[in-house]
């Protein structure tokens, strides 16, 4: 994945921020959300339900 970056510089020409196009930002956001979800799922120590058990559980 290639990032189109634009740098914001201060009066000393030092980079102080990065600006990304919205498509790139949304791709990064999606990757981070998916990663966080996987981490949450892996950290969950609750019982794993099969499909039928899950249907009964959520039908309550």
N, C-alpha and C positions, 0 to 999 in steps of 0.2 A: 504494500500500500504506500503510495507516494503522497506526501503532505505538501500542500501549497501553503507556505508560511509567509507571513509578512511580519516584520519586526517593528516594534515601536521603540524608538530610541529617545534618550534624554538629551539635554543640551550638550553633553559631553560625548555624544554619539555612542553611548553604552546601551546595549539592548536591555530593555526593562519589561517588555511584554511581547507576546506572540499573538498574532491574529490569524485565525483559521477560517476558511469558508465554511458555510453552514453544513454542507454535505460531509466534509471531513469531520467536523465536530460531532455530527450525529452518528457517524460510523464509530468514532472513538467512544462516544457515550454508550452506544449499543454493546460494544465489546466489554466495557467496564461493568455495565449492568449484568451481562451474561456471566462474567467472571464472578461477580459478587453473589449472584444467585447460585452458582455451582458451589461456591465456598459455604454458603448458608445450608444448602442441601447436604453437603458432606459433613458439616458440623452437627446436623440434627441427629440426635441419638434415639429419636422416637421409633416406634415399631413401623416396619415397612408393610403396607397393605397391598394385597393383590387387587385386581380390578373389581371383583365382586365385593370384597370387604370395603373397599373405598366407596363404592356406590351406596352400600348400607350405612357407612359412617356419615357420609355427607347428606343422606336422605333425612337425617334427624331434624 
